[in-house]
């Protein structure tokens, strides 16, 4: 069983959209997956209430800072846990990181979206120092052709890897919230993103 979380301290980075897409991707690969909505805004939970059963995906809400214990209680029932984290730096965020095997940080291709990375890198370093093998990954989301080289240089200074692809700004992603599955080309991209070795 593995835990993949989607985290960013800002809203509007596409975190919930990617969490939903990631869970659907695992489901499509035949894995038993649960999506946990840890964001008080409840976007993933609302999506689950409307469309979860149509996709065959279980979505639950949980916003308490006890994720390691929660994950342990779910270990026997699920092969994958996807967590849609809150848009904040909080005890809940740190609890999610402590419970995760991988964390994906979606950022828009702009410097303000990168300003939280130093905090994130500090928490990752602290967890790794205590023996936690957390694997972080930054991914550029909603890419419209902006130059990524200067942004990649910023990220590399913090010792956090960035995904070698970027996720385009595509109208198919908002359509997930109408219950429309992603087209194959985007579904395959999400599958590559969440692969154990991207």
Secondary structure, 3 states (H helix, E strand, C coil): CEEEEECCCCCCCCHHHHHHHHHHHHHHCCCCEEEEECCCCCHHHHHHHHHHHHHCCEEEECCCCCHHHHHHHHCCCCCEEEEECCCCCCHHHHHHHHHCCEEEEEEECCHHHHCCHHHHHHHHHHHHHCCCCCEEEEEEECECCCCCHHHHHHHHCCCCCECCCCCECCHHHHHHHHCCCCCHHHHHHHHHHHCCCC
